[in-house]
Amino acid sequence: KIKCSKKQVEVHLASATVAELGFPNGANTADLCTAILAQGGQLCSAEVGPALRLILNNQPKYEWLWIAMEPISASDDDLSVFRVSHHDDGLWLYANSDRPDDLWNPGNRVVFVVPAQVP
């Protein structure tokens, strides 16, 4: 289940590859999230995946954006994280399995929250 905020909240997002976050051989979600937090980023709320899918109408074809988030329980009770993708057959929001031994590839692009920039 996804808990949605009762009010609209603005977040500032950034993305980096798994390798850029310090994992040239890939990483599981727990290690990746620990690295994001250590580098001053924050995890996304689960709402970010569906919201990003709704606003990224011009997402480049074949781009996959993994959402750095606490895994949620999917319909099959497996833990999952969101992936926002653009394939030949359109724009998609996936809930991808997130078992502890699942590794994100070094080239996977990960979306996470960053502090707002002060002008």
Backbone as a ProteinNet text record, in pm:
[ID]
protein_1_A
[PRIMARY]
KIKCSKKQVEVHLASATVAELGFPNGANTADLCTAILAQGGQLCSAEVGPALRLILNNQPKYEWLWIAMEPISASDDDLSVFRVSHHDDGLWLYANSDRPDDLWNPGNRVVFVVPAQVP
[TERTIARY]
83.2	0	87.1	37.4	106.5	25.2	89.6	23.9	50.6	-56.1	-43.1	-59.1	19.4	9.3	-125.8	-181.3	-309.9	-292.5	-169	-143.2	-31.6	-33	69.6	201.5	307.7	440.8	535.6	616.7	717	846.7	903.5	1034	1127.8	1254.3	1356.2	1426.2	1421.2	1475	1605.2	1688.1	1811.6	1820.6	1907.8	1931.4	2079.7	2121.3	2260.2	2258.1	2362.8	2372.1	2420.9	2398.3	2445.9	2598.3	2668.6	2814.4	2853.6	2781.2	2811.6	2790.8	2704.2	2679.9	2781.7	2881.3	2991.3	2989.9	2908.4	2898.1	2925.1	3052.5	3085	3046.6	3018.2	2979.7	2833.4	2756.7	2616.1	2597.9	2471.4	2440.8	2296.9	2269.4	2129.9	2065.9	1936.4	1864.7	1912.4	1932.8	1974.6	2106.4	2205.3	2335.1	2323.2	2243	2224.1	2157.6	2054.5	1985.1	2077.3	2159.8	2256.4	2353.9	2400.5	2494.1	2427.7	2302.9	2231.7	2219.7	2180.3	2166.7	2301.2	2406.9	2540.8	2592.1	2543.8	2587.5	2494.9	2404.6	2318.9	2184.7	2154.9	2025.6	1924.6	1803	1696.2	1624.9	1557.5	1477.7	1347.5	1294.7	1166.7	1054.4	944	823.5	771.2	692.8	641.1	557.7	501.8	420.3	499.5	631	713	706.7	707.4	702.4	580.5	458.5	340.1	335.1	377	374.6	472.2	590.4	689.9	639	572.6	517.2	414.8	334.3	231.8	290.4	403.1	456.8	564.7	626.4	733.3	677	602.1	542	643.9	755.3	859	982.2	963.3	1075.8	1142.3	1274.9	1343.9	1313.4	1298.1	1270.8	1386.4	1352.5	1444.2	1510.3	1465.7	1517.1	1438.3	1510.4	1451.5	1498.9	1407.2	1440.4	1392.4	1485.7	1452	1432	1330.2	1300.4	1364.8	1455	1518.3	1415.3	1364.1	1253.5	1255.5	1184.8	1161.8	1073.4	1108.6	1025.2	882.7	788.4	648.3	606.9	500.5	447.9	362.5	400.1	327	209.3	131.4	11.7	43.6	165.7	203.8	276.6	271.8	334.9	486.6	547.4	690.9	715.7	832.7	870.6	914	875.1	902.3	936	1006.7	1031.6	981.4	952.8	899.6	1010	972.5	1057.9	969.2	1014.4	944.4	1019	949.8	1017.2	943.7	1018.6	961.4	1012	918.5	949.5	881.7	902.5	837.9	686.3	630.8	485.4	430.9	510.8	458.8	532.4	468.1	520.9	465.9	552.1	512.6	558.9	481.3	520.6	520.9	635.4	649.5	674.3	632.7	673.4	767	896.1	995.5	1031.7	1045.7	1082.4	1210.8	1217.9	1334	1377.3	1427	1481.6	1622.6	1667.8	1799.6	1915.2	1902.3	2010.9	1996.2	1890.1	1874.4	1970.3	2049.5	2143.3	2095	2111.5	2087.5	2215.6	2203.7	2320.3	2389.6	2521	2595.7	2539.6	2482.4	2429.2	2286.2	2217.1	2080.1	2078.4	1982.8	1967.4	1868.7	1908.6	1832.7	1787.5	1661	1605.1	1594.2	1635.4	1629.5	1603.8	1573.4	1541.8	1669.6	1682.6	1795	1739.3	1816.8	1770.2	1747.3	1650.6	1623.2	1742.8	1772.5	1882.1	1834.6	1912	1878.1	1940.8	1859.9	1916.1	2018.7
-118.3	0	124	227.7	355.7	453.1	515.4	620.7	751.6	821.9	949.5	1064.2	1168	1288.1	1353.8	1412.6	1481.7	1619.6	1666.5	1796	1780.8	1869.9	1866.6	1914.2	1839.5	1870.3	1879.2	1983.1	1997	1933.6	1849.7	1790	1820.3	1825.1	1848.6	1716.3	1672	1541.8	1554.6	1456.2	1444.1	1298.5	1273.3	1135.3	1114.9	992.1	952.8	804	757.8	613.9	546	418.1	339.9	353.5	351.1	367.7	505.5	610.7	746.4	759.3	676.4	677.7	592.8	539.6	469.4	318.4	265.1	120.3	77.1	69.9	34.3	-108.8	-193.5	-332.6	-360.1	-254.4	-270.6	-271.5	-261	-257.1	-299.1	-349.3	-376.8	-247.5	-250.7	-129.7	-77.1	-165	-119.9	-44.5	-99.1	-31.5	99.3	98.5	218.8	329.1	294.6	393.6	447.7	361.2	405.9	506.3	480.8	572	706.3	703.1	827.9	912.4	850.3	923	977.4	899.5	942.2	1059.8	1070.3	1178.4	1299.7	1303.1	1419.8	1414.9	1305.1	1291.2	1228.6	1217	1153.4	1054.4	959.6	865.7	931.9	887.6	937.6	871	942.3	876	792.5	692.2	604.5	681.7	794.2	875	929.3	940.8	1000.9	919.3	786.7	703.6	734.2	721.2	752.6	898.9	991.5	1132.6	1160.1	1101.4	1119.5	1063.1	947.4	888.4	982.2	1049.4	1139.9	1265.4	1313.8	1439.9	1423.1	1306.3	1285.7	1237.7	1322.8	1285.9	1278	1347	1348.7	1268.9	1168.1	1085.5	1022.3	1028.6	967.7	818.2	772.7	631.1	546.9	436.3	337.6	384.1	496.3	539.8	468.6	422	360.7	441	487.8	560.8	480.4	435.6	361.5	461.5	442.7	534.1	480.7	560.8	524.5	548.3	439.9	448.6	326.6	337.1	218.7	125.9	-1	-92.2	-101.5	-121.5	-139	-282.3	-326.2	-459.6	-456.9	-536.2	-541.9	-637.9	-651.2	-735.5	-882	-926.1	-1064.7	-1077	-971	-962.1	-955.1	-955.1	-930.5	-782.4	-750.7	-610.6	-558.5	-434.9	-377.1	-229.6	-180.6	-37.2	2.4	130.6	177	202.7	180.8	214	284.8	399.3	479.2	459.4	404.9	364.7	411.4	418.3	446.6	339.5	262	152.9	179.6	90.7	102.8	110.7	41.1	37.2	141.3	240.3	351.4	376.3	460.3	502.1	409.3	368	268.9	305.1	260.6	261.6	116.5	67.9	-70.6	-74	-181.7	-213.7	-333.6	-309.7	-414.7	-480.9	-612.6	-690.5	-636.1	-637.2	-584.2	-679.3	-794.6	-888.7	-843	-875.5	-829.1	-868.1	-980	-1022.1	-967	-888.8	-824.1	-706.4	-701.9	-591.3	-496.9	-369.3	-266.7	-258.8	-255	-250.3	-114.6	-110.8	14.9	128.2	94.7	198	238.7	169.8	208.5	349.4	430.1	567	565.1	626.4	626.9	769.8	784.2	914.4	921.8	1035.8	1055.7	1202.4	1234.1	1371	1439.8	1566.5	1649.4	1775.4	1836.4	1960.3	2069.3	2154.9	2268.6	2361.7	2416.5	2513	2650.4	2715.7	2850.2	2949.4	3042.7	3138.4	3231.3
0	0	0	-64.2	-64.9	18.9	115.5	190.6	117.9	85.5	15.3	113.1	90.2	171.2	146.8	250.3	235.4	172.9	167.2	103.7	1.8	-94.9	-198.4	-140	-170.3	-119.9	-239	-241.2	-347.5	-301.4	-387.3	-358.2	-474.2	-444.4	-546.1	-571.9	-697.1	-733.2	-810.6	-794.7	-872.7	-916.8	-1011.5	-1051.8	-1076.2	-1055.8	-1079.8	-1111.4	-1176	-1199.2	-1070.8	-1063.9	-950.7	-939.4	-1052.6	-1051.8	-998.5	-1039.6	-991.9	-841.2	-786.1	-641.9	-565.3	-637.8	-571.4	-584	-676.4	-690.2	-834.4	-875.1	-1013	-1051.3	-952.5	-980.2	-948	-920.8	-885.1	-734.1	-690.2	-546.9	-524	-404.4	-370.1	-318	-300.6	-260.6	-126.1	-28.6	104.4	98.4	27.5	16.6	-60.1	-164.4	-244.4	-162.4	-87.3	-4.3	104.5	163.3	263.8	203.3	81.3	14.6	-17	-63.3	-93.7	32.3	143	269.1	316.2	302.1	344.3	261.6	137.7	49.3	56.2	155	175.7	105.2	35.4	-29.3	64.6	16.7	93	3	64.7	-12.4	-54.4	-165.9	-214.9	-137.9	-121.6	-72.7	-189	-159.5	-264.8	-366.9	-328	-419.6	-538.2	-522	-627.4	-756.5	-747.7	-868.5	-955.5	-901.8	-982.2	-1027	-939.8	-977.5	-1091.6	-1085.5	-1191.2	-1323.5	-1316.2	-1438.8	-1502.6	-1420.8	-1474	-1538.1	-1486	-1538.8	-1645.3	-1655.8	-1754.3	-1887.7	-1953.5	-2081.6	-2194.4	-2180	-2284.6	-2243.3	-2161.8	-2118.3	-2239.8	-2248.8	-2363.2	-2373.8	-2496	-2519.3	-2467.3	-2406	-2347.9	-2218.4	-2163.6	-2033.2	-1922.7	-1822.5	-1704	-1584.2	-1503.1	-1381.6	-1260.9	-1179.8	-1058.6	-946.5	-864.5	-755	-626.4	-567.4	-440.2	-330.4	-273.2	-178.5	-86.7	22.9	104.6	22.8	9.6	-69	-13.3	-104	-66.1	-97.2	-35.8	-60.3	-186.6	-285.8	-412.6	-399.3	-505.8	-503.4	-474.7	-505.8	-477.4	-342.3	-262.4	-130.4	-134.6	-252.7	-261.5	-236.1	-184.6	-170.3	-306	-337	-468.7	-456.5	-557.9	-574.5	-712.9	-730.1	-858	-960.2	-1085.5	-1199.8	-1301.6	-1348.1	-1448.7	-1580.4	-1681.9	-1805.6	-1929.6	-2039.6	-2171	-2267.3	-2319.7	-2412	-2546.3	-2642	-2772.1	-2760.6	-2661.3	-2647	-2550.3	-2513.2	-2434.2	-2304.1	-2222.7	-2094	-1985.8	-1893.6	-1794.4	-1653.8	-1557	-1416.7	-1372.2	-1330.2	-1285	-1134.8	-1072	-935.8	-950	-937.9	-956.1	-824.6	-829.4	-712	-651.3	-519.4	-449.3	-338	-377.4	-280.1	-241.6	-120.5	-74.7	-166.7	-239	-327.6	-469.5	-496	-626.5	-636.1	-743.2	-761.9	-870.2	-846.1	-947	-1028.8	-1159.4	-1247.2	-1236.5	-1261	-1248.9	-1335.6	-1449.8	-1538.7	-1509.5	-1415.9	-1381	-1325.5	-1369.2	-1320.1	-1204.4	-1093.1	-968.9	-937.9	-899.9	-863.6	-711.5	-654.5	-510	-481.8	-357.6	-314.6	-271.4	-309.1	-264.9	-199.6	-109.4	-45.9	-150.5	-123.6	-212.4	-213.2	-329.4	-342.2	-299.2	-214	-169.5	-265.5	-319.9	-418.6	-358.6
[MASK]
+++++++++++++++++++++++++++++++++++++++++++++++++++++++++++++++++++++++++++++++++++++++++++++++++++++++++++++++++++++++

